[in-house]
């Protein structure tokens, strides 16, 4: 075999939990370390180690990502009450993804992987639609409470001089109820806008953004205004030179347009909209297991991950010694995305070519009918062979050898 591809700058490697942690090591052993002199700065974001470090390891991994510019992350557990008991946790640690997003000030871009035989439920979607999700604020940083009958709820803002501005939310004179306070920041919205505009220029694809500014005349309208101002002042000429378009419309209208479209554009969404619509798109294109995800900061820092969870059920089967048929593609494409970006930033063309070849080999394997159980159910190919995860990766490797 030829000499291994050498790296000059490390990737930040964030290990994870359960079945995806097992797949993570398989991918490295079968498809990466035989070909690359893999250079990573390793952080164990498995729940056990997060608990041991009081979640400091998550913060450290995000700071390392800022330092080195590119990270690759395995899926991780966000604990609930059941996990508190199962893992004997000191406290219910926050989502690592949420912590990393906040530190990197990042926007999440999710894009489906198109494979022959896995047909989108919308027949006109012949190109991928990328969801850009604002990863700050809204209900994810909300304050909420129950309200008893006879209470009155007000929105109160106290300025730096101590002056109060009040607005009535609702007079609960006839019924108990609930209230919720959400916020956002001009700085975060601006970062979101710039990340979307930069990503669109890199991808050479149109950018669509939508909110409900006709109803939310201050909150949502602020998003609309900031996007418009940044586009006009910083990106309009660049978009025109690239032959791409920035398009704003209402969220209801954009959904109708998305359904009728052929794909091939970036759809920017506020936090909640992006959370819901990215899962809808993943399912409509085929599977969350065929969805890439990258967190991009406005300063040009990238963190690649799979869009799905830790595949708990398969992990418990694995612990019993059973062979599992788990789709490794989204996790594998997190690695290829990070390696390609590292190659681009460090001018290592061999690393970029390797990432391209590995993705091509992965798609070729699935289009040859070799896949995990869940993908085989979705696939319309006449000849299919269901294999366990390790065999799937070995089959990809056979095709990779021919491509490189």
N, C-alpha and C positions, 0 to 999 in steps of 0.2 A: 504493500500500500504506500502511496505517496506520503510525504511528510504531512503532519497535522497542520491545520490552519492555526496560525498564532494570533492571539489577541494582545493588544497593547494596553487597553484600559479594561478593568473588570466590569462585569454586570453586577448589579445588586440582585442577589438571589434570595427570595422570600419563600421558604418552605411552608407547607400547610398541614392539613388534617386529613385523616381517614383515607378513603380509597384514592383520592387525588394525590395524597402524599406517596402512596405506593406507586401510582402511575408515574409521578414526577421522577422517581428514582429509575424506573424502567426506561423512560424516555432518555434520560442522561446516559444510562449504561448501554442501551441498544443503538441509539441514533445520534448521540452528540459526542461523547468522549472518544469513540473510535476515530472521529474525523477532526475534532477541534481540540486544541490545547486549551481547554475551557478554563477561563479565568473569572472567578466570581468572588464577591464579598458576601458571605453566607449569613443569613439571619433565620433562625427557627421561629416561625410564627405559628407553630402548632400550639393548640390551646394549653397543653401542659406547660410549655416553656413560657408562654405569655403569663400564665398564672404565677410561675416561679419568679418572674421578673417584674411583677406588678404592672404588666403590659408595657414596660419601658422598651422592650425589644421592638415593639411596633413603631414607637417614636424613633428609635435609633435607625430602623430600616428606612423610614421616610427621609430622615436627615441624610443618610448615606445616598439615597436616590438623588437628592438635590446636589450632592457633591459629584456623583459620577454621571448623572444625566439619563441613565437607562436602568430600569429594573424589570425583573420578571417575577410574577407572584403566583403561587399555588393557591387553590381555593382553601378558605379557612372557615372555622365554625364561629358564628356569632351566638354566644350562649344564651339559652333561655332557662327557665326554672328547672327543667329536666336535666340540662347539662350541668347546672350548678351542683346537683347531687352526683351525677355520673362522674364528673371530673374533680369533685371535692374542691370547688373554686372558692377563693377568698372573697370574690365579689363577681357580679355579673358584668364581665368586661365588655366594653363597647365593640362595635364592628370594627375590625382592623381596616377594612376598606374605607369606612367613614373617617377614621383617624388619619389615614394616609391622604385621602382626598383633601381634608382640611389643611394639613401641613403643606401639601404641594399646591394648593389653590387650583385643583385640576378639574378639567371637564372630561367626562367619560364618553368615548366613542365606541359604539358597538356595531359590528358589521357582519352579516351572514356570509358563510362560505357556500358557494354554489357548487353542487355536485350533480352530475347527470344521474337521473333515476330518483333523486330526491326532489320532487316537483313542488314549487310553491302552491299554496292553496289559492292564491290569486294568479290566474293564468297569464296575465299581462306582465307580471314581474319577471322580466328576463335579465335584469341587472340588480345588484344588491342595493338596498337602501341602508344608509348608515344613520344611526340615531346618535345625536350628541346631547348628552344629559348634563344640565347644570347640577353640580354636585354640592350645592350649598343652600341652606335656608329652607323656606317653606315649612311644611309640616314636620320635616326631619329635625328642625331646631325649634319646634313650637312649644308654647306654654299653654296648657289647657286645664280646665277644671269643671266640675259639676256645679250647677247653680240651683239653689232652692227657690221655690215659688215665693214671690214677694220681694225678690232681690232685683237690683238694677245693676247692670254691667256697663262700665264705661272704658273707653280707651283714653289713657292719660299719658301725655308726654311732658316731661320736665326738662326744660332747656338748661344750658350751662349756667345761666344766671338764676335758676330756681323758679322760673315762670312756668306755669302749667297750662297746657292746652288739653281740653276735654271734648270727647265726642261720645254720644250715647251709642252703645252697641245694641242693647235691647233691655226693655223693662219686662222682667219675668213675673208680671203680676198675676197671670192666669195659669202658669204651669212651671214645673221644674224644667231644667234644660242643661245645656252644655255650652261652653264658650272656648274659643281657641285663639291664641295670638300668634301670628307668624310674622317674620321679618325677612328682609334681604338687605344687601349692602351694595351701594353703587360700585365700590371697588371690585366686588365679586362678580357682579353682572358684567362689568367692563372686561374682566379677565375671561369670563365665559364667552363674550362676544369675540374677543381677539383670538382665543383658542379656536373658535369655530371658523372665523375668517381665514386664519392661517392653515387650518386643516383642509379647508376647501381649496385653497390655492395649491397646497401640496398634492391633493388628490385630483385637481383640475375638474371638480364637480360643482354643480350649482348648490347653493345653500338656501334652505327654506327655514324660516322661523315663524312661530305662531304663538299667540297667547289669547286672552279673552279681554282685550282692552276696552271693549264696548261696555262690559259689565264692571270690570275692575278698573275704574277710570284713573286711579292713582298708582296702585301696586303693579298691575300688569302693564299699564301704560308706561311706567318707568322703564321696564324691559324694552318695550318697543322704541322709546326715545333714545335710550343709550345705544342700542344696536344701530339705529339710523344715523346717529351722530358720528359714531366711530366709523361706520361704513363710508359715509360721505367724506370725512376728513382724512381717513387713513387707507382705505381699501378700494374705493370706487375705481380709481385709475388702474390698480393692479388687477381687479376683476375683469375690467373691460379688455385689458391687454391679454389676459388669459382666456378670454372668450367665455367666461362663466357669469352667472347671474346670482345676485342676492335678492330674495323674494320674501316679503312679509305678508301674512294674511291671518285671519282669525283661526283659532284651533279647530272649529267645526268645519270650516272650509278646507283647511289643509288635510284633514282626515279624508274628506271626499276626494280630494286631488290625489292623495297617496294611493287610495284604492284603485283609482282609474289609471295610475301612472305605469310606466315600464320600469321604474326604479332608476338607479344611477345618479342619486343625489344624496345630500346630507340634510337630515331633518333635525334642527335644533329644538330642544324641548326644555321647559322649566323642569325642576327637580321631580315633582310627582308625575307630571306627564311623561317624562323620560323613563322613569321607573316602570310605569305600566306599559307604555308603548314599545319599549325594547323587548319585553317578554312577549307581547302580542306579535311583534315582527318575527322574533325568533321562532315562535310556533308556526306562524304563517309561512315562513320560509322552509320549515322542516323540523328543526330541533335546536334547543339551547346548546346541545353538544356540538352544533355547527355554527357557533356565534363567537366571533373574536371580540375582545374588549381591550381598550387601551385608555389609560388616564393621561391626559396631556395638560401640562401647565403652560400658562402664557409665556413663561421664561424659556420654554423648550425642553422640559424634562418629561420623560416618557416612562410609564409603568404598565407593562403588559400582563394580562391575566385571562383566565377562562371566565366566561360569563355565568357558568353554572356553579352549583354548590359542591359539597365534599362527597356526595354519593354514599350516604351512611349505610343504606341497606346492603349494598355490595361489599362494604367494608366488613360488616358483621359476617357475611358469607365467607369473605377472605380469611377472617380470623378462625373460622371453623376448618380451614384448609381446602375450601372449595375454589375451583377456578371460576373467575368472574368474567363476564363479557360486558365490559364498560367502555364507552366511547372515549378515546384519549385525544381526539382531534383538537378540541378547543384548547386543551392544555398544551398540546404540541405546537399549535399555532401561536400561543403566547410566547413560547421559546423562539420560534422562527421570527416573529415580529421584533422581539428584543434583539436577537442576533443581527437581523438586517439593519435595525436602527443603529446598533453599535458599529457595524461595518460602515454605514453611511457617515457617521460622525467621525470615525477614526480613519476614513479612506482605506478600508480593507475590502476591496472588491470581492476577494475570494469568500469572505464571510457572507456578503450579500448574495452571491451566486449560490452558496451552499443553502442558505435559507430558502431561496426560490426553488431550488431542486428538491428540498425536503417537503415543501408544500405541494409541489407538483407530484412527487412520489406518493404522498398521502391521498391526494385526490384520485390519482390513477388507481391506487389500491381499491378505493371504494367503488370507482367506476368499473373495475374488474369484477365487482360483486363480492369482494371480501370485506366484511364489516361486523360490527357488534350486533347484538340481538335487537336493540331498539331501532337502529338504523335500518336493519333488514325488514322490519315491519313497515317502515315508511317507504322503502325503495320499491320502485316499479320495474327494476331490472328483472329479466326472465331467469337469469342464472345467478344465484346468490349462495354464499357460503358463510355461515355464522361461525365466528371464531372467538376464542377468549382474548383478553386484552394483550397479553404477551405475544401471542401468535400474530395478532393484528400488527403490532409494532415490528415484528420480525419480517412480515410480508412487506411492510413499507420499506424496510431496510434493503430487501432484495431488489426492489425497484430503484431505490436511491443509488445503490452501487452502480447500476447501469447508466444513470443520469450523470454521475460525476466521474 
